[in-house]
Amino acid sequence: NAGVTQTPKFQVLKTGQSMTLQCAQDMNHNSMYWYRQDPGMGLRLIYYSASEGTTDKGEVPNGYNVSRLNKREFSLRLESAAPSQTSVYFCASRAGTASSHLNIQYFGAGTRLSVL
Amino acid sequence: QKEVEQNSGPLSVPEGAIASLNCTYSDRGSQSFFWYRQYSGKSPELIMFIYSNGDKEDGRFTAQLNKASQYVSLLIRDSQPSDSATYLCAVRNQGGKLIFGQGTELSVKP
């Protein structure tokens, strides 16, 4: 009954370091998403994957890359971390495709990232 | 203009009162609307969704949608201290993306 699982929960990086945030869902969902949440900014979409093998940019993709490894897993990579990427990152998934409007989006517990 | 806008608050109401949270959106083709609750340090959890004009009730929560005015609201009746959280309005736009407002912080005072 795990739902959406994110690792790690916390991470501190130095400027210029790279890292990959992992996300896996066990609900057989087609679509997966990466958001970042900053104070007073709500959730902003970084990248999404409407189905296995496809990825698309969201509102704030610069500085990030993603991989939809298989139907279950969607990873987010920071190639050269910057202090502006200090944020809370949430992965989400939902059953439908991008065009189906009713399916509910479920969120992971989040990754709290600090870049010094 | 932001695609989804909420009053950031904080909104403070006494225990037992009705809390009213509001949200406007800019994409007229948006088809579905969601309210998420987020406790401090936690992930968002869905509490209501609505896709037809009018009211939808679920326990103490009522979602209201007016597509002509591009307005969606959430009413919480008999507010409890446990309702204190940030409430995020989310709108699925014509492109299928879920766009979030900045959230309204609600504080229910005992």
Interface residues (C-beta under 8 A of the other chain):
Chain A: Y33 Y35 G40 M41 G42 L43 R44 L45 Y48 A50 G58 F90 T97 A98 S99 S100 H101 L102 I104 Q105 Y106 F107 G108 A109 G110
Chain B: V4 Q6 S8 Q31 S32 F34 K42 S43 P44 E45 L46 F49 Y51 L88 A90 R92 G95 G96 K97 L98 I99 F100 G101 Q102 G103
